[in-house]
Amino acid sequence: MIIDCHMHLNQNMLSLPKMLAGMNANGIDKTVLIADMVESFSLGTWPERAGVDLLRLGLYYFNPLGRSACDMLTIDKKGHFVLLGKKYRIIAKPDNAAVAAAIEEHPDRFMGWMFINPSADPDYMSELERWSSNPAMIGVKAHPFWHDYPVR
């Protein structure tokens, strides 16, 4: 069995039918979905795609220098994701309900991560309790860098 363990759910960018078709075409049995982190964007032109590839190369091959450069180039002081000069809103309260709905629609193909942001939701434990009763929600994702809170 092949499981893709990290796929952000954004049906404006990739609908469930297209995702399922891609999974089928590539022999992926299940995918673990995570609520989206940033508003929809498109990398339609080859220079845009090449720019993103260069950022990824910096992350993977020139760590920690590459990671620092990527962080400085992709998050502005107001907390927006910046990609090739365009700003996109980072989603403060991830939509775990959308992930649960996709799982309910295709329980044989999807599982989910609960995505929390303690800096935007002081009652984030209630969010965890709400979704942890769903056996298809297999873990928790928190992103202190993107959501700008300290790890204690």
ROSE-4610 file (N, C-alpha, C; in Angstrom, 1 decimal, always signed):
// ROSE-4610
residu = [M/M/M/I/I/I/I/I/I/D/D/D/C/C/C/H/H/H/M/M/M/H/H/H/L/L/L/N/N/N/Q/Q/Q/N/N/N/M/M/M/L/L/L/S/S/S/L/L/L/P/P/P/K/K/K/M/M/M/L/L/L/A/A/A/G/G/G/M/M/M/N/N/N/A/A/A/N/N/N/G/G/G/I/I/I/D/D/D/K/K/K/T/T/T/V/V/V/L/L/L/I/I/I/A/A/A/D/D/D/M/M/M/V/V/V/E/E/E/S/S/S/F/F/F/S/S/S/L/L/L/G/G/G/T/T/T/W/W/W/P/P/P/E/E/E/R/R/R/A/A/A/G/G/G/V/V/V/D/D/D/L/L/L/L/L/L/R/R/R/L/L/L/G/G/G/L/L/L/Y/Y/Y/Y/Y/Y/F/F/F/N/N/N/P/P/P/L/L/L/G/G/G/R/R/R/S/S/S/A/A/A/C/C/C/D/D/D/M/M/M/L/L/L/T/T/T/I/I/I/D/D/D/K/K/K/K/K/K/G/G/G/H/H/H/F/F/F/V/V/V/L/L/L/L/L/L/G/G/G/K/K/K/K/K/K/Y/Y/Y/R/R/R/I/I/I/I/I/I/A/A/A/K/K/K/P/P/P/D/D/D/N/N/N/A/A/A/A/A/A/V/V/V/A/A/A/A/A/A/A/A/A/I/I/I/E/E/E/E/E/E/H/H/H/P/P/P/D/D/D/R/R/R/F/F/F/M/M/M/G/G/G/W/W/W/M/M/M/F/F/F/I/I/I/N/N/N/P/P/P/S/S/S/A/A/A/D/D/D/P/P/P/D/D/D/Y/Y/Y/M/M/M/S/S/S/E/E/E/L/L/L/E/E/E/R/R/R/W/W/W/S/S/S/S/S/S/N/N/N/P/P/P/A/A/A/M/M/M/I/I/I/G/G/G/V/V/V/K/K/K/A/A/A/H/H/H/P/P/P/F/F/F/W/W/W/H/H/H/D/D/D/Y/Y/Y/P/P/P/V/V/V/R/R/R]
num = [1/1/1/2/2/2/3/3/3/4/4/4/5/5/5/6/6/6/7/7/7/8/8/8/9/9/9/10/10/10/11/11/11/12/12/12/13/13/13/14/14/14/15/15/15/16/16/16/17/17/17/18/18/18/19/19/19/20/20/20/21/21/21/22/22/22/23/23/23/24/24/24/25/25/25/26/26/26/27/27/27/28/28/28/29/29/29/30/30/30/31/31/31/32/32/32/33/33/33/34/34/34/35/35/35/36/36/36/37/37/37/38/38/38/39/39/39/40/40/40/41/41/41/42/42/42/43/43/43/44/44/44/45/45/45/46/46/46/47/47/47/48/48/48/49/49/49/50/50/50/51/51/51/52/52/52/53/53/53/54/54/54/55/55/55/56/56/56/57/57/57/58/58/58/59/59/59/60/60/60/61/61/61/62/62/62/63/63/63/64/64/64/65/65/65/66/66/66/67/67/67/68/68/68/69/69/69/70/70/70/71/71/71/72/72/72/73/73/73/74/74/74/75/75/75/76/76/76/77/77/77/78/78/78/79/79/79/80/80/80/81/81/81/82/82/82/83/83/83/84/84/84/85/85/85/86/86/86/87/87/87/88/88/88/89/89/89/90/90/90/91/91/91/92/92/92/93/93/93/94/94/94/95/95/95/96/96/96/97/97/97/98/98/98/99/99/99/100/100/100/101/101/101/102/102/102/103/103/103/104/104/104/105/105/105/106/106/106/107/107/107/108/108/108/109/109/109/110/110/110/111/111/111/112/112/112/113/113/113/114/114/114/115/115/115/116/116/116/117/117/117/118/118/118/119/119/119/120/120/120/121/121/121/122/122/122/123/123/123/124/124/124/125/125/125/126/126/126/127/127/127/128/128/128/129/129/129/130/130/130/131/131/131/132/132/132/133/133/133/134/134/134/135/135/135/136/136/136/137/137/137/138/138/138/139/139/139/140/140/140/141/141/141/142/142/142/143/143/143/144/144/144/145/145/145/146/146/146/147/147/147/148/148/148/149/149/149/150/150/150/151/151/151/152/152/152]
x = [+0.8/+0.0/+0.9/+0.6/+1.3/+0.4/+0.9/+0.2/+1.0/+0.3/+0.9/+0.5/+1.5/+1.2/+1.1/+1.1/+1.1/+0.6/-0.7/-1.3/-2.3/-2.0/-2.9/-4.1/-5.3/-6.6/-6.9/-7.0/-7.4/-8.1/-9.5/-10.2/-10.3/-9.9/-9.8/-8.6/-7.6/-6.4/-6.4/-7.0/-7.1/-8.3/-9.3/-10.6/-10.4/-11.3/-11.2/-11.2/-12.1/-12.0/-10.7/-10.1/-8.7/-7.7/-7.8/-6.8/-6.9/-8.2/-8.3/-7.8/-8.0/-7.5/-6.0/-5.4/-3.9/-3.4/-4.1/-3.7/-3.8/-4.9/-5.1/-4.0/-3.7/-2.7/-1.3/-1.1/+0.3/+0.4/-0.7/-0.6/-0.7/-1.3/-1.4/-2.7/-2.6/-3.8/-4.6/-3.9/-4.5/-3.7/-4.3/-3.7/-4.1/-3.2/-3.5/-3.6/-4.9/-5.1/-4.9/-4.5/-4.3/-5.0/-5.6/-6.3/-5.2/-5.7/-4.8/-4.2/-3.0/-2.2/-2.2/-2.5/-2.3/-3.4/-3.9/-4.9/-4.4/-5.3/-4.9/-4.0/-3.1/-2.2/-1.9/-1.4/-1.1/+0.3/+1.0/+2.3/+2.2/+1.6/+1.2/+2.4/+3.3/+4.4/+5.6/+6.5/+7.7/+8.6/+8.8/+9.6/+9.1/+7.8/+7.3/+7.6/+7.4/+7.7/+9.2/+10.1/+11.5/+11.9/+11.3/+11.6/+11.3/+10.2/+9.8/+10.8/+11.2/+12.2/+13.5/+13.9/+15.1/+15.0/+13.9/+13.7/+13.8/+13.1/+13.2/+14.6/+15.4/+16.8/+17.5/+17.3/+17.9/+17.6/+16.3/+15.9/+16.6/+16.7/+17.2/+18.7/+19.3/+20.7/+21.7/+21.2/+22.0/+21.6/+21.0/+20.6/+21.8/+21.7/+20.6/+20.6/+21.6/+21.7/+20.5/+20.2/+19.1/+17.8/+17.6/+16.3/+16.2/+17.2/+17.1/+16.8/+17.4/+17.1/+15.7/+15.3/+13.9/+12.9/+13.1/+12.3/+12.2/+13.3/+13.3/+12.6/+12.7/+12.1/+10.6/+10.1/+8.7/+7.7/+8.1/+7.2/+7.5/+6.5/+6.8/+6.5/+6.7/+6.6/+5.1/+4.2/+2.8/+2.2/+3.1/+2.6/+2.0/+2.3/+1.9/+2.9/+2.4/+3.3/+3.6/+4.9/+5.3/+6.0/+5.5/+6.1/+6.2/+7.5/+7.8/+7.1/+7.2/+6.6/+5.2/+4.4/+3.0/+2.7/+1.8/+1.5/+0.2/+0.2/-0.9/-1.2/-2.4/-2.8/-2.5/-1.8/-1.7/-3.0/-3.5/-4.8/-4.6/-5.2/-5.0/-5.7/-6.9/-7.7/-7.9/-7.1/-7.2/-8.6/-9.1/-10.5/-10.4/-10.4/-10.4/-11.7/-12.8/-14.1/-14.1/-13.3/-13.2/-12.5/-11.5/-10.8/-11.7/-12.4/-13.4/-14.4/-14.9/-15.9/-15.3/-14.1/-13.5/-13.3/-12.9/-12.7/-14.1/-15.1/-16.5/-16.9/-16.6/-17.0/-16.2/-14.9/-14.1/-13.3/-14.0/-13.3/-12.2/-12.4/-11.4/-10.1/-10.1/-9.0/-8.3/-9.0/-8.4/-8.4/-7.4/-7.3/-6.9/-6.8/-6.5/-5.6/-5.0/-4.3/-5.1/-5.3/-5.9/-4.8/-5.2/-4.3/-4.7/-3.9/-4.2/-3.3/-3.8/-3.0/-3.3/-2.5/-2.7/-2.7/-2.0/-2.0/-3.3/-4.0/-5.3/-6.5/-6.3/-7.5/-7.1/-7.4/-7.0/-7.6/-8.7/-9.4/-9.0/-7.8/-7.4/-7.5/-7.5/-7.8/-9.2/-10.1/-11.5/-11.5/-10.7/-10.6/-10.0/-9.0/-8.4/-9.5/-10.2/-11.2/-12.3/-12.7/-13.7/-13.4/-12.2/-11.8/-11.1/-10.6/-9.9/-10.8/-12.1/-13.0/-13.2/-12.7/-12.8/-11.6/-11.8/-10.6/-9.8/-10.4/-9.6/-8.7/-8.9/-7.9/-6.8/-5.6/-4.6/-3.5/-3.5/-2.5/-2.7/-1.8/-1.9/-0.8/-1.1/-0.1/-0.2/+0.9/+1.1/+2.2/+2.1/+3.2/+3.6/+4.5/+4.8/+5.5/+6.2/+6.9/+5.8/+5.0/+4.0/+3.0/+2.6/+1.6/+2.2/+3.5/+4.2/+3.9/+4.2/+4.1/+5.3/+5.7/+6.8/+6.5/+7.5/+7.3/+7.9/+7.0/+7.4/+7.3]
y = [-1.2/+0.0/+1.2/+2.2/+3.5/+4.6/+5.3/+6.4/+7.7/+8.7/+10.0/+10.6/+10.9/+11.4/+12.9/+13.7/+15.1/+15.8/+16.1/+16.8/+17.9/+19.2/+20.2/+20.3/+20.3/+20.3/+21.7/+22.0/+23.3/+22.9/+22.8/+22.4/+23.5/+24.7/+25.8/+25.5/+24.8/+24.5/+23.1/+22.1/+20.7/+20.1/+19.9/+19.3/+17.8/+17.3/+15.9/+15.0/+15.1/+14.2/+14.2/+15.4/+15.5/+14.8/+15.1/+14.5/+12.9/+12.4/+11.0/+10.4/+11.1/+10.7/+10.6/+11.6/+11.6/+10.5/+10.3/+9.2/+7.9/+7.7/+6.4/+6.3/+7.3/+7.3/+7.0/+7.3/+7.2/+6.0/+5.3/+4.1/+4.5/+5.6/+6.0/+5.5/+4.7/+4.1/+5.0/+5.8/+6.7/+8.0/+9.0/+10.3/+10.9/+11.4/+12.1/+13.6/+14.1/+15.5/+16.4/+17.6/+18.6/+19.9/+20.6/+21.9/+22.8/+23.6/+24.5/+25.6/+26.0/+27.0/+28.4/+28.5/+29.8/+29.9/+31.2/+31.3/+30.8/+30.5/+29.9/+30.8/+30.2/+30.9/+30.0/+30.5/+29.7/+30.0/+29.0/+29.1/+28.7/+29.6/+29.3/+29.3/+30.2/+30.4/+29.6/+29.3/+28.5/+29.4/+30.7/+31.4/+31.3/+31.4/+31.2/+29.9/+28.8/+27.5/+27.3/+27.9/+27.8/+28.6/+29.7/+30.4/+29.6/+28.9/+28.1/+26.9/+26.4/+25.3/+25.7/+26.9/+27.5/+27.6/+28.1/+28.1/+26.8/+25.8/+24.4/+23.9/+24.1/+23.7/+24.3/+25.6/+26.2/+25.5/+25.1/+24.4/+23.1/+22.3/+20.9/+20.8/+21.7/+21.4/+22.4/+23.5/+24.5/+24.8/+23.9/+24.1/+24.3/+25.1/+26.0/+27.4/+27.7/+28.9/+29.0/+28.0/+28.0/+28.2/+27.5/+27.7/+29.1/+29.7/+31.1/+32.1/+31.9/+32.7/+32.5/+31.3/+31.0/+31.6/+31.5/+32.1/+33.6/+34.3/+35.7/+36.2/+35.3/+35.7/+35.3/+34.5/+34.0/+34.5/+35.0/+35.5/+37.0/+37.9/+39.3/+39.6/+40.9/+41.3/+41.3/+41.3/+41.3/+39.9/+38.9/+37.5/+37.0/+37.6/+37.1/+36.2/+35.2/+34.4/+35.2/+35.3/+36.1/+35.2/+35.1/+34.3/+35.1/+35.3/+36.0/+37.4/+38.1/+39.4/+39.5/+38.4/+38.5/+38.0/+38.7/+38.3/+37.5/+36.5/+35.7/+35.5/+35.6/+35.5/+34.1/+34.1/+32.8/+32.6/+31.4/+31.1/+30.9/+31.8/+31.7/+30.6/+30.3/+29.2/+28.1/+27.1/+26.0/+25.4/+25.0/+24.4/+22.9/+22.4/+20.9/+20.3/+21.1/+20.5/+20.1/+20.9/+20.5/+19.2/+19.0/+17.7/+16.6/+16.8/+15.8/+15.4/+16.5/+16.2/+15.4/+15.7/+14.9/+13.4/+13.3/+11.9/+11.2/+11.9/+11.3/+10.9/+11.7/+11.4/+10.2/+10.1/+9.0/+8.4/+7.7/+7.1/+6.0/+5.4/+4.4/+5.0/+6.3/+6.9/+8.0/+8.6/+9.7/+9.5/+10.0/+10.2/+11.7/+12.1/+13.5/+13.8/+14.9/+15.5/+16.7/+16.8/+18.0/+19.1/+20.2/+21.3/+22.4/+22.8/+23.8/+25.0/+26.1/+27.3/+27.9/+27.6/+28.2/+29.7/+30.4/+31.8/+32.5/+31.8/+32.4/+31.8/+30.7/+30.0/+29.7/+30.5/+30.2/+28.9/+28.5/+27.3/+26.1/+26.1/+25.1/+23.7/+23.5/+22.1/+21.6/+22.5/+22.1/+21.6/+22.3/+21.9/+20.5/+20.2/+18.9/+17.8/+18.2/+17.3/+17.0/+18.0/+17.9/+16.9/+16.9/+16.0/+14.7/+14.6/+13.4/+12.2/+12.4/+11.3/+10.6/+11.3/+10.7/+9.8/+8.5/+7.6/+7.8/+8.5/+8.8/+10.0/+10.8/+11.8/+11.2/+11.1/+10.2/+11.0/+12.3/+13.1/+14.5/+15.3/+16.7/+17.4/+18.5/+19.4/+20.8/+21.3/+22.7/+23.3/+24.5/+25.2/+26.5/+26.4/+27.6/+28.7/+28.3/+29.4/+30.1/+29.5/+30.1/+30.9/+30.4/+31.0/+31.9/+31.9/+32.9/+32.8/+31.6/+31.4/+30.6/+30.8/+30.1/+28.7/+27.8/+26.4/+26.4/+25.9/+25.8/+24.3]
z = [+0.0/+0.0/+0.0/-0.9/-0.9/-0.4/+0.6/+1.3/+1.2/+0.6/+0.5/+1.9/+2.7/+4.1/+4.3/+3.2/+3.4/+2.2/+2.2/+1.0/+1.6/+1.3/+1.8/+0.9/+1.5/+0.8/+0.4/-0.9/-1.4/-2.8/-2.7/-3.9/-4.9/-4.6/-5.7/-6.6/-6.0/-6.8/-7.4/-6.6/-7.1/-6.5/-7.3/-6.8/-6.4/-5.6/-5.1/-6.3/-7.3/-8.5/-9.2/-9.3/-10.0/-9.1/-7.8/-6.8/-6.9/-6.9/-7.0/-8.3/-9.4/-10.7/-10.7/-10.1/-9.9/-9.0/-8.0/-7.1/-7.8/-8.6/-9.3/-10.4/-11.1/-12.2/-11.6/-10.4/-9.8/-8.8/-8.7/-7.8/-6.3/-5.9/-4.5/-4.0/-3.0/-2.4/-1.5/-0.7/+0.3/+0.4/+0.7/+1.0/+2.3/+3.1/+4.3/+4.1/+4.3/+4.0/+5.2/+4.9/+5.9/+5.4/+6.3/+5.9/+5.3/+4.4/+3.7/+4.6/+4.2/+5.0/+4.5/+3.2/+2.5/+1.5/+1.2/+0.2/-1.2/-2.0/-3.3/-4.1/-4.8/-5.8/-6.9/-8.0/-9.2/-9.6/-10.0/-10.6/-12.1/-12.9/-14.2/-15.2/-15.0/-16.1/-15.6/-16.6/-16.3/-15.4/-15.5/-14.6/-13.1/-13.0/-11.6/-11.0/-11.8/-11.3/-11.1/-11.9/-11.7/-10.5/-10.2/-9.0/-7.7/-7.7/-6.6/-6.5/-7.6/-7.6/-7.0/-7.3/-6.7/-5.2/-4.7/-3.3/-2.6/-3.3/-2.7/-2.7/-3.8/-3.8/-2.6/-2.3/-1.2/+0.1/+0.3/+1.5/+1.6/+0.6/+0.7/+0.6/-0.2/-0.4/+0.3/+0.8/+1.4/+2.8/+3.5/+4.9/+5.7/+6.8/+7.2/+6.5/+5.7/+5.0/+4.1/+3.3/+2.4/+3.1/+4.2/+5.0/+5.4/+5.9/+6.4/+5.3/+4.1/+3.0/+2.5/+2.5/+2.0/+3.0/+4.3/+5.3/+5.1/+4.9/+4.7/+3.4/+2.4/+1.1/+1.0/+1.9/+1.7/+2.7/+3.8/+4.9/+5.1/+5.0/+5.2/+6.7/+7.1/+8.5/+8.9/+8.0/+8.3/+8.3/+8.1/+8.1/+6.9/+5.7/+4.5/+3.8/+3.1/+2.3/+1.0/+0.7/-0.5/-1.4/-2.6/-3.7/-4.9/-5.3/-6.5/-6.6/-5.4/-5.3/-5.1/-5.1/-4.8/-3.4/-2.7/-1.3/-1.3/-0.4/-0.1/+1.4/+1.7/+3.2/+3.7/+4.9/+5.6/+6.4/+6.3/+6.9/+8.4/+9.2/+10.7/+11.3/+10.9/+11.5/+10.4/+10.4/+9.4/+9.4/+8.3/+8.1/+8.2/+9.4/+9.6/+9.2/+9.2/+8.7/+7.2/+6.4/+5.0/+4.8/+5.7/+5.6/+6.0/+7.1/+7.6/+6.5/+5.8/+4.8/+3.6/+3.2/+2.2/+2.6/+3.9/+4.4/+4.4/+4.8/+4.8/+3.4/+2.5/+1.1/+0.5/+0.9/+0.3/+1.5/+2.4/+3.5/+3.2/+2.0/+1.6/+1.0/+0.7/+0.1/+0.9/+1.9/+2.6/+4.1/+4.7/+6.2/+6.4/+7.6/+7.9/+9.0/+9.0/+10.1/+10.6/+11.9/+12.5/+12.5/+12.0/+11.9/+12.9/+13.8/+14.8/+14.8/+15.3/+15.4/+16.8/+17.8/+19.1/+19.2/+18.3/+18.4/+17.9/+17.1/+16.6/+17.3/+18.0/+18.7/+20.1/+21.1/+22.4/+22.9/+22.3/+22.7/+21.7/+21.3/+20.3/+20.8/+22.1/+22.7/+22.3/+22.3/+21.9/+20.4/+19.6/+18.2/+18.1/+18.9/+18.9/+19.4/+20.5/+21.0/+20.0/+19.3/+18.3/+17.2/+16.7/+15.6/+16.0/+17.2/+17.6/+17.8/+17.9/+18.0/+16.6/+15.5/+14.2/+14.0/+13.8/+13.7/+12.5/+11.5/+10.2/+10.4/+11.5/+11.8/+12.6/+12.0/+12.5/+13.2/+13.2/+13.9/+13.9/+14.4/+14.6/+13.9/+13.2/+12.6/+13.3/+13.7/+14.1/+13.4/+13.1/+12.3/+13.0/+14.0/+14.7/+13.9/+12.8/+12.0/+11.2/+10.5/+9.7/+10.5/+11.6/+12.4/+13.6/+13.6/+14.4/+15.9/+16.5/+17.9/+18.4/+19.7/+20.2/+20.6/+20.5/+20.9/+22.3/+23.2/+24.7/+25.1]
